[in-house]
Amino acid sequence: MKLSSHRLQVADSQGEIKEPVRKVELLVDRASLETFVNGGQISCTKVLKPRRPSAMVSTAGAAKVVSLRVTTLKGMW
């Protein structure tokens, strides 16, 4: 996933962000990464093939996490 002030790109999908980025929500589970910008103004989904632990890094300057909430979900079975 690449996010800038005007573009969101996840794998081969990308879209323009019309307003300043104020909120980014990431929903991560074992098989997917869903990204929502500004309450759903733009969103992308990436199907994951987990093989090893992964990390999130900022490559083009500082990234500030203002708040973080982790929710553990129960399995559906």
MDTraj code that builds the backbone (N, CA, C; nanometers):
import mdtraj as md
import numpy as np

residues = "MET LYS LEU SER SER HIS ARG LEU GLN VAL ALA ASP SER GLN GLY GLU ILE LYS GLU PRO VAL ARG LYS VAL GLU LEU LEU VAL ASP ARG ALA SER LEU GLU THR PHE VAL ASN GLY GLY GLN ILE SER CYS THR LYS VAL LEU LYS PRO ARG ARG PRO SER ALA MET VAL SER THR ALA GLY ALA ALA LYS VAL VAL SER LEU ARG VAL THR THR LEU LYS GLY MET TRP".split()
xyz = np.array([
    [0.0841, -0.1170, 0.0000],
    [0.0000, 0.0000, 0.0000],
    [0.0888, 0.1236, 0.0000],
    [0.0557, 0.2187, -0.0853],
    [0.1229, 0.3483, -0.0874],
    [0.0160, 0.4552, -0.0729],
    [0.0382, 0.5463, 0.0195],
    [-0.0565, 0.6543, 0.0441],
    [0.0188, 0.7860, 0.0434],
    [-0.0278, 0.8792, -0.0375],
    [0.0277, 1.0144, -0.0368],
    [-0.0872, 1.1109, -0.0122],
    [-0.0584, 1.2388, -0.0176],
    [-0.1635, 1.3376, 0.0085],
    [-0.2689, 1.3404, -0.1011],
    [-0.2421, 1.2797, -0.2146],
    [-0.3374, 1.2853, -0.3253],
    [-0.3646, 1.1515, -0.3945],
    [-0.3026, 1.0415, -0.3484],
    [-0.3207, 0.9142, -0.4169],
    [-0.3102, 0.7970, -0.3190],
    [-0.3962, 0.6977, -0.3399],
    [-0.3902, 0.5717, -0.2665],
    [-0.3649, 0.4625, -0.3679],
    [-0.2636, 0.3793, -0.3421],
    [-0.2341, 0.2680, -0.4316],
    [-0.2182, 0.1417, -0.3494],
    [-0.2911, 0.0379, -0.3878],
    [-0.2789, -0.0941, -0.3272],
    [-0.2634, -0.1918, -0.4425],
    [-0.1458, -0.2552, -0.4518],
    [-0.1138, -0.3448, -0.5628],
    [-0.1333, -0.2694, -0.6944],
    [-0.2146, -0.3211, -0.7852],
    [-0.2356, -0.2568, -0.9148],
    [-0.3495, -0.1557, -0.9139],
    [-0.4223, -0.1445, -0.8037],
    [-0.5354, -0.0514, -0.7944],
    [-0.4882, 0.0807, -0.7355],
    [-0.5395, 0.1897, -0.7902],
    [-0.5058, 0.3201, -0.7352],
    [-0.6194, 0.4176, -0.7603],
    [-0.6211, 0.5231, -0.6824],
    [-0.7252, 0.6236, -0.6979],
    [-0.6791, 0.7574, -0.6454],
    [-0.7432, 0.8612, -0.6945],
    [-0.7123, 0.9979, -0.6537],
    [-0.7895, 1.0338, -0.5273],
    [-0.7253, 1.1072, -0.4387],
    [-0.7880, 1.1567, -0.3167],
    [-0.8155, 1.3049, -0.3388],
    [-0.9417, 1.3431, -0.3338],
    [-0.9814, 1.4800, -0.3691],
    [-0.9635, 1.5796, -0.2541],
    [-0.9723, 1.5329, -0.1296],
    [-0.9611, 1.6208, -0.0131],
    [-0.8370, 1.5826, 0.0664],
    [-0.7880, 1.6703, 0.1531],
    [-0.6737, 1.6345, 0.2369],
    [-0.7033, 1.5083, 0.3186],
    [-0.6020, 1.4238, 0.3342],
    [-0.6188, 1.3006, 0.4118],
    [-0.6303, 1.3372, 0.5589],
    [-0.7425, 1.3016, 0.6193],
    [-0.7660, 1.3291, 0.7613],
    [-0.7733, 1.2007, 0.8428],
    [-0.8176, 1.0929, 0.7789],
    [-0.8347, 0.9682, 0.8524],
    [-0.8071, 0.8508, 0.7595],
    [-0.7288, 0.7554, 0.8079],
    [-0.7008, 0.6322, 0.7347],
    [-0.7376, 0.5162, 0.8256],
    [-0.8209, 0.4274, 0.7757],
    [-0.8584, 0.3080, 0.8513],
    [-0.8065, 0.1857, 0.7768],
    [-0.7382, 0.0980, 0.8497],
    [-0.6882, -0.0271, 0.7943],
    [-0.7574, -0.1416, 0.8658],
    [-0.8176, -0.2296, 0.7904],
    [-0.8750, -0.3516, 0.8455],
    [-0.7890, -0.4664, 0.7945],
    [-0.7239, -0.5344, 0.8869],
    [-0.6294, -0.6391, 0.8505],
    [-0.6741, -0.7694, 0.9142],
    [-0.6809, -0.8744, 0.8340],
    [-0.7024, -1.0075, 0.8899],
    [-0.6037, -1.1027, 0.8229],
    [-0.6245, -1.2308, 0.8393],
    [-0.5274, -1.3270, 0.7870],
    [-0.5174, -1.3269, 0.6350],
    [-0.6205, -1.2841, 0.5673],
    [-0.6224, -1.2978, 0.4214],
    [-0.6473, -1.1685, 0.3452],
    [-0.6617, -1.0551, 0.4138],
    [-0.6882, -0.9323, 0.3387],
    [-0.6437, -0.8076, 0.4147],
    [-0.6222, -0.7028, 0.3367],
    [-0.5937, -0.5696, 0.3884],
    [-0.6914, -0.4758, 0.3198],
    [-0.7740, -0.4089, 0.3980],
    [-0.8687, -0.3128, 0.3427],
    [-0.8310, -0.1749, 0.3936],
    [-0.8255, -0.0789, 0.3047],
    [-0.7850, 0.0569, 0.3374],
    [-0.8976, 0.1529, 0.3023],
    [-0.9358, 0.2366, 0.3983],
    [-1.0408, 0.3361, 0.3783],
    [-0.9830, 0.4729, 0.4129],
    [-0.9960, 0.5685, 0.3228],
    [-0.9448, 0.7037, 0.3442],
    [-1.0625, 0.7990, 0.3582],
    [-1.0549, 0.8850, 0.4601],
    [-1.1578, 0.9873, 0.4848],
    [-1.2983, 0.9284, 0.4904],
    [-1.3153, 0.8255, 0.5712],
    [-1.4479, 0.7682, 0.5918],
    [-1.5042, 0.6955, 0.4715],
    [-1.4188, 0.6490, 0.3820],
    [-1.4653, 0.5748, 0.2657],
    [-1.4690, 0.6558, 0.1374],
    [-1.4153, 0.7775, 0.1405],
    [-1.4090, 0.8584, 0.0181],
    [-1.3404, 0.7791, -0.0935],
    [-1.2396, 0.7032, -0.0532],
    [-1.1725, 0.6119, -0.1450],
    [-1.1309, 0.4902, -0.0638],
    [-1.1359, 0.3737, -0.1257],
    [-1.0978, 0.2517, -0.0544],
    [-1.0342, 0.1535, -0.1511],
    [-0.9524, 0.0641, -0.0969],
    [-0.8892, -0.0422, -0.1746],
    [-0.8809, -0.1668, -0.0885],
    [-0.8888, -0.2814, -0.1529],
    [-0.8760, -0.4096, -0.0844],
    [-0.7659, -0.4901, -0.1510],
    [-0.6820, -0.5537, -0.0705],
    [-0.5750, -0.6399, -0.1195],
    [-0.5893, -0.7754, -0.0533],
    [-0.5990, -0.8801, -0.1346],
    [-0.6021, -1.0165, -0.0823],
    [-0.4584, -1.0566, -0.0514],
    [-0.4372, -1.1091, 0.0680],
    [-0.3030, -1.1445, 0.1129],
    [-0.2798, -1.2944, 0.1034],
    [-0.1563, -1.3294, 0.0808],
    [-0.1134, -1.4688, 0.0870],
    [-0.0052, -1.4742, 0.1943],
    [-0.0466, -1.4841, 0.3202],
    [0.0514, -1.4739, 0.4292],
    [0.1537, -1.5866, 0.4260],
    [0.2796, -1.5479, 0.4267],
    [0.3891, -1.6445, 0.4293],
    [0.4834, -1.6180, 0.5462],
    [0.4895, -1.4930, 0.5836],
    [0.5803, -1.4534, 0.6917],
    [0.5248, -1.3282, 0.7578],
    [0.5724, -1.2927, 0.8739],
    [0.5272, -1.1687, 0.9375],
    [0.5598, -1.0490, 0.8484],
    [0.4772, -0.9471, 0.8550],
    [0.5006, -0.8283, 0.7731],
    [0.5109, -0.7051, 0.8622],
    [0.5558, -0.5967, 0.8030],
    [0.5725, -0.4720, 0.8769],
    [0.5204, -0.3571, 0.7928],
    [0.4829, -0.2487, 0.8592],
    [0.4423, -0.1270, 0.7901],
    [0.5502, -0.0232, 0.8140],
    [0.5965, 0.0393, 0.7066],
    [0.7019, 0.1388, 0.7175],
    [0.6655, 0.2624, 0.6374],
    [0.7192, 0.3737, 0.6777],
    [0.7038, 0.4987, 0.6036],
    [0.8316, 0.5198, 0.5236],
    [0.8182, 0.5335, 0.3914],
    [0.9368, 0.5479, 0.3072],
    [0.9572, 0.6892, 0.2538],
    [0.8592, 0.7763, 0.2725],
    [0.8706, 0.9105, 0.2152],
    [0.8487, 1.0183, 0.3206],
    [0.9052, 0.9982, 0.4374],
    [0.8896, 1.0970, 0.5437],
    [0.8218, 1.0371, 0.6649],
    [0.8000, 1.1214, 0.7624],
    [0.7428, 1.0760, 0.8891],
    [0.5950, 1.0425, 0.8749],
    [0.5531, 0.9413, 0.9479],
    [0.4115, 0.9054, 0.9579],
    [0.3752, 0.9097, 1.1054],
    [0.2654, 0.9727, 1.1382],
    [0.2252, 0.9872, 1.2776],
    [0.0944, 0.9125, 1.2998],
    [0.0950, 0.8202, 1.3945],
    [-0.0263, 0.7492, 1.4335],
    [-0.0886, 0.8271, 1.5482],
    [-0.2058, 0.8857, 1.5238],
    [-0.2733, 0.9663, 1.6250],
    [-0.3483, 0.8766, 1.7218],
    [-0.4125, 0.7735, 1.6705],
    [-0.4786, 0.6764, 1.7578],
    [-0.4758, 0.5405, 1.6903],
    [-0.4803, 0.4373, 1.7716],
    [-0.4762, 0.3004, 1.7214],
    [-0.5675, 0.2157, 1.8072],
    [-0.6547, 0.1399, 1.7426],
    [-0.7425, 0.0486, 1.8150],
    [-0.7282, -0.0892, 1.7525],
    [-0.6967, -0.1862, 1.8338],
    [-0.6853, -0.3246, 1.7889],
    [-0.8031, -0.4008, 1.8463],
    [-0.8770, -0.4672, 1.7592],
    [-0.9929, -0.5446, 1.8012],
    [-0.9715, -0.6897, 1.7623],
    [-0.9777, -0.7783, 1.8582],
    [-0.9657, -0.9204, 1.8307],
    [-1.1031, -0.9751, 1.7960],
    [-1.1115, -1.0397, 1.6819],
    [-1.2381, -1.0972, 1.6384],
    [-1.2401, -1.2463, 1.6671],
    [-1.3562, -1.2959, 1.7005],
    [-1.3717, -1.4394, 1.7200],
    [-1.3806, -1.5069, 1.5841],
    [-1.3358, -1.6308, 1.5765],
    [-1.3485, -1.7073, 1.4531],
    [-1.4947, -1.7350, 1.4220],
    [-1.5252, -1.7525, 1.2957],
    [-1.6643, -1.7767, 1.2587],
    [-1.7052, -1.9219, 1.2760],
    [-1.6138, -2.0093, 1.3042],
    [-1.6482, -2.1508, 1.3216],
    [-1.6627, -2.1833, 1.4654],
])
top = md.Topology()
chain = top.add_chain()
for i, resn in enumerate(residues, 1):
    res = top.add_residue(resn, chain, resSeq=i)
    for name in ("N", "CA", "C"):
        top.add_atom(name, md.element.get_by_symbol(name[0]), res)
traj = md.Trajectory(xyz[None], top)
